[in-house]
């Protein structure tokens, strides 16, 4: 009798144990499912599959493009660093106390992993040309990295869509793109009928000096085409390419635009250079510093739309006589950077 009772109790204990095990497994499956539901996967502009959290509260932007877009999406409160350096950073800090209170983190290709770790961002936005080894270092430290790119208008729009999706504000991304497309359509409507033969030849110089020119694979080529011009260096490949004075003379551009990153406000240094005295742009005083003094308009970001409007107005003043460039910039900056162009000290 005792033996039968012991066997019965053993069976009961086994059943209880199995039930508990199944409940534990079910709970674990539910926990895994809940965990997966709190993340989703996106493809960045390097073609990388990146799993990111659903509710992101802290981000870092190691490039101006990411910073611009975050502000345009109304997500600047989530940025753990200043995201803008140089003149734009100083201008923003002068009008935005919240921005000024944040710590500065090197932008571009530099990386201070210890400093970034201390800021604890969940997601880090980098430019697509960012060093792949450094991307791996950031990810090894437990942060997600999203690569974005903006060498063409469509690439910059795709960057907006990507960041808007990651940050859960796709409606704001669509609004930003729509505002850019509206300005583009206005320019196209006015210069679209100009034949290729009538379009002026332009050369974009910088960032090192006037003999470093923008190639056909760069944003400046898109700016020229969109504004109704021809980039004289369209056949060149890669990024900023060094050329000779003889090559510039052979191209003989009608207009020369100096990169805003050159910080060269005195075009007389070009006019007085004997190496360019046969170039039409120099002879006719058509050398211009690209705006702006508080944020480059010839730089990868949808904000380069303002550069397209300004270029078109410079090339075809009669077609854009009714366009007040400062007013256009003020409205755009106010809506997508939170402060007007002029309040930040902007000048054209």
Secondary structure as the mmCIF struct_conf table of DSSP 4:
data_model
#
loop_
_struct_conf.conf_type_id
_struct_conf.id
_struct_conf.beg_label_comp_id
_struct_conf.beg_label_asym_id
_struct_conf.beg_label_seq_id
_struct_conf.end_label_comp_id
_struct_conf.end_label_asym_id
_struct_conf.end_label_seq_id
HELX_RH_AL_P HELX_RH_AL_P1 UNK A 2 UNK A 37
TURN_TY1_P TURN_TY1_P1 UNK A 38 UNK A 38
STRN STRN1 UNK A 39 UNK A 43
TURN_TY1_P TURN_TY1_P2 UNK A 45 UNK A 46
BEND BEND1 UNK A 47 UNK A 47
STRN STRN2 UNK A 49 UNK A 53
BEND BEND2 UNK A 54 UNK A 55
STRN STRN3 UNK A 59 UNK A 61
BEND BEND3 UNK A 62 UNK A 63
HELX_RH_AL_P HELX_RH_AL_P2 UNK A 64 UNK A 72
TURN_TY1_P TURN_TY1_P3 UNK A 73 UNK A 74
HELX_RH_3T_P HELX_RH_3T_P1 UNK A 76 UNK A 78
STRN STRN4 UNK A 79 UNK A 79
BEND BEND4 UNK A 80 UNK A 80
STRN STRN5 UNK A 81 UNK A 81
HELX_RH_AL_P HELX_RH_AL_P3 UNK A 86 UNK A 95
HELX_RH_AL_P HELX_RH_AL_P4 UNK A 97 UNK A 101
BEND BEND5 UNK A 102 UNK A 102
STRN STRN6 UNK A 103 UNK A 103
HELX_LH_PP_P HELX_LH_PP_P1 UNK A 104 UNK A 104
TURN_TY1_P TURN_TY1_P4 UNK A 108 UNK A 109
HELX_RH_AL_P HELX_RH_AL_P5 UNK A 113 UNK A 119
TURN_TY1_P TURN_TY1_P5 UNK A 120 UNK A 120
BEND BEND6 UNK A 122 UNK A 122
STRN STRN7 UNK A 123 UNK A 127
TURN_TY1_P TURN_TY1_P6 UNK A 128 UNK A 129
BEND BEND7 UNK A 130 UNK A 130
HELX_RH_AL_P HELX_RH_AL_P6 UNK A 132 UNK A 140
TURN_TY1_P TURN_TY1_P7 UNK A 141 UNK A 142
STRN STRN8 UNK A 144 UNK A 148
BEND BEND8 UNK A 151 UNK A 152
HELX_RH_AL_P HELX_RH_AL_P7 UNK A 153 UNK A 166
TURN_TY1_P TURN_TY1_P8 UNK A 167 UNK A 168
HELX_RH_AL_P HELX_RH_AL_P8 UNK A 170 UNK A 191
TURN_TY1_P TURN_TY1_P9 UNK A 192 UNK A 193
BEND BEND9 UNK A 194 UNK A 194
TURN_TY1_P TURN_TY1_P10 UNK A 196 UNK A 198
BEND BEND10 UNK A 199 UNK A 199
HELX_LH_PP_P HELX_LH_PP_P2 UNK A 200 UNK A 200
STRN STRN9 UNK A 201 UNK A 205
BEND BEND11 UNK A 207 UNK A 208
TURN_TY1_P TURN_TY1_P11 UNK A 210 UNK A 211
STRN STRN10 UNK A 212 UNK A 213
TURN_TY1_P TURN_TY1_P12 UNK A 216 UNK A 217
BEND BEND12 UNK A 218 UNK A 218
HELX_RH_AL_P HELX_RH_AL_P9 UNK A 219 UNK A 226
TURN_TY1_P TURN_TY1_P13 UNK A 227 UNK A 228
STRN STRN11 UNK A 230 UNK A 231
TURN_TY1_P TURN_TY1_P14 UNK A 232 UNK A 235
BEND BEND13 UNK A 238 UNK A 240
STRN STRN12 UNK A 241 UNK A 242
HELX_RH_AL_P HELX_RH_AL_P10 UNK A 245 UNK A 251
BEND BEND14 UNK A 254 UNK A 254
STRN STRN13 UNK A 255 UNK A 258
HELX_RH_3T_P HELX_RH_3T_P2 UNK A 260 UNK A 262
TURN_TY1_P TURN_TY1_P15 UNK A 267 UNK A 267
HELX_RH_AL_P HELX_RH_AL_P11 UNK A 268 UNK A 271
TURN_TY1_P TURN_TY1_P16 UNK A 272 UNK A 272
HELX_RH_3T_P HELX_RH_3T_P3 UNK A 274 UNK A 276
TURN_TY1_P TURN_TY1_P17 UNK A 277 UNK A 278
HELX_RH_AL_P HELX_RH_AL_P12 UNK A 280 UNK A 283
TURN_TY1_P TURN_TY1_P18 UNK A 284 UNK A 285
STRN STRN14 UNK A 287 UNK A 289
HELX_LH_PP_P HELX_LH_PP_P3 UNK A 290 UNK A 290
BEND BEND15 UNK A 291 UNK A 291
TURN_TY1_P TURN_TY1_P19 UNK A 293 UNK A 294
BEND BEND16 UNK A 295 UNK A 295
BEND BEND17 UNK A 297 UNK A 301
TURN_TY1_P TURN_TY1_P20 UNK A 302 UNK A 303
HELX_RH_AL_P HELX_RH_AL_P13 UNK A 304 UNK A 315
HELX_RH_3T_P HELX_RH_3T_P4 UNK A 317 UNK A 320
TURN_TY1_P TURN_TY1_P21 UNK A 321 UNK A 322
HELX_RH_AL_P HELX_RH_AL_P14 UNK A 325 UNK A 337
BEND BEND18 UNK A 338 UNK A 339
TURN_TY1_P TURN_TY1_P22 UNK A 341 UNK A 345
#
